[in-house]
Amino acid sequence: KTPFTPSRHLYTITEAPFPVSPPIKTKKKYEIDVARDDDGAETPSSDASTPRHHTFKFRSSKSRTAMLAGSWNNWSVHLPMEQKGDGEFVATLPLSLGTHEFKFIIDGVWMTCPYLPLTMDRNNNIITLAKATTSHATTVSWDCDLDGSLPRTTLAQYVTGNFCGWNQLHPLYSSNGSLFSAELLLPPGVHELKFVFETPNGRDWRTNSSMAVTDGQNNALLV
């Protein structure tokens, strides 16, 4: 089985997702481990203020206008996205190292992309940039055939852990309906994580029976 692997810094949605409320402004700080250029390659940096150019994309044949807003300027500027062919909107801007929250404004409606990492309240998308370290692309998966079926009323599924300070939800994608995966860029070491299933009655936190488990009842992943 081959899990679906999303690109790391090329943000794309194929159709306008469900609308959500305007952003919650936050001053939270998160632990960060890796910095990358647009192509995903690790690059050294000695100054946290050194910008990295990143391209955001939104694709919807039904949308007429698209703008990008984020915490990098305290949500005060809405950057117009350039319309390309086939309903694609593009915006590129420099971002300093650190954690940034962002949202798309599509035809005047604030939206998050459900296919990108989210804040724990799911109100904003989130991106983390950091100084380069030796890191590895690591796929974590939940296999319904091996690890048990998802809760029957699951609305969305994520993974989170100490690699993001337990403050981000990384979406799990499915390519065949039974295998849900996410690709994480992790430095060497032991990482704790847990799988989160969003249901109408709240969040169902689970460990994967196919992975090692810590005394604290979290999954353990050696990179």
GILINJO-V728981 format. One line per field, one symbol per residue. ss: DSSP state (H for helix, E for strand, L for the rest). burial: + if it has 16 or more other ideal C-beta (glycine too) atoms within 10 Angstrom, else -. A space follows every 50 residues. Layout:
# GILINJO-V728981
ss=???
burial=???
This chain:
# GILINJO-V728981
ss=LLLLLLLLLEELLLLLLLELLLLLLLLLLLLLLLLELLLLLELLLLLLLL LEEEEEEEELLLLLLEEEEEHHHLLLLLEELEELHHHEEEEEEEELLEEE EEEEEELLEEELLLLLLEELLLLLEEEEELLLLLEEEEEEEEEHHHHLLL LLLLLEEEEEEHHHLLLEEEELEELLLLEEEEEEEEELLEEEEEEEEEEL LEEEEELLLLLEELLLLLEEEEL
burial=--+--+-++-+++--++-----+--------+++++--------+----- -+-+-+++++--+--+++++++--+---+-+-----+++++-+-+-++++ ++++++---++++-++++++--++++++++++--+----++++---+--+ +-----+++++-++-+++++++++----++++++++----++++++++-- -----+++--+------++++-+
